[in-house]
Amino acid sequence: MPNRLIQFHIRTTNRLRRWHASLEDRGQATTEYALVLLGAAVIALLVVAWATSGGGAGKIGRLFDRVIDEVVSRV
């Protein structure tokens, strides 16, 4: 009888450890995902701010003009 109790305790403890470890991994992945999304949003806001400012808007317009002119000249 005592051997069965010890084996049951060991199995239960191991299952709880694995379950707890899986919860920690899921939480870490969610945090990393949120931080990546936050970083992407900051970069997107910086690009939009640059593009709508005086110099950025003109550069983007000239770039599109060059691309369109190049495509039309090849057709």
C-alpha positions in Angstrom: 0.0 0.0 0.0 2.7 2.6 0.8 4.4 1.9 -2.5 1.2 2.7 -4.4 0.8 5.9 -2.5 4.4 6.9 -3.3 4.0 6.1 -7.0 0.7 8.0 -7.1 2.4 11.0 -5.5 5.3 10.9 -7.9 3.0 10.7 -11.0 0.8 13.5 -9.7 3.7 15.7 -8.9 5.2 15.2 -12.4 1.9 15.9 -14.1 1.5 19.1 -12.1 5.1 20.2 -12.9 4.5 19.7 -16.7 1.1 21.5 -16.5 2.7 24.4 -14.7 5.6 24.6 -17.2 3.1 24.7 -20.1 1.2 27.6 -18.6 4.5 29.6 -18.1 5.4 29.0 -21.8 2.0 30.1 -23.1 2.2 33.3 -21.0 5.7 34.1 -22.2 4.7 33.7 -25.9 1.7 36.0 -25.4 3.9 38.6 -23.8 6.4 38.4 -26.6 3.7 38.6 -29.3 2.3 41.7 -27.6 5.7 43.4 -27.5 6.3 42.6 -31.2 3.0 44.1 -32.1 3.7 47.2 -30.0 7.1 47.6 -31.7 5.5 47.3 -35.1 2.9 49.9 -34.3 5.6 52.4 -33.1 7.6 51.9 -36.3 4.4 52.3 -38.4 3.6 55.5 -36.6 7.1 56.9 -37.2 6.9 56.0 -40.9 3.5 57.7 -41.2 4.7 60.8 -39.3 7.8 61.0 -41.7 5.7 60.4 -44.8 3.1 63.1 -43.9 5.7 65.7 -43.0 7.0 68.1 -45.7 10.1 66.2 -46.8 8.8 62.7 -46.6 5.6 63.3 -48.7 7.7 64.8 -51.6 10.2 61.9 -51.6 7.4 59.3 -51.7 5.7 61.2 -54.5 8.9 61.4 -56.5 9.5 57.7 -55.9 6.1 56.7 -57.2 6.5 59.0 -60.2 9.8 57.3 -61.1 8.3 53.9 -60.8 5.3 54.7 -62.9 7.5 56.4 -65.6 9.8 53.4 -65.7 6.9 51.0 -66.1 5.3 53.1 -68.8 8.5 53.4 -70.7 8.9 49.6 -70.8 5.4 49.0 -72.1 
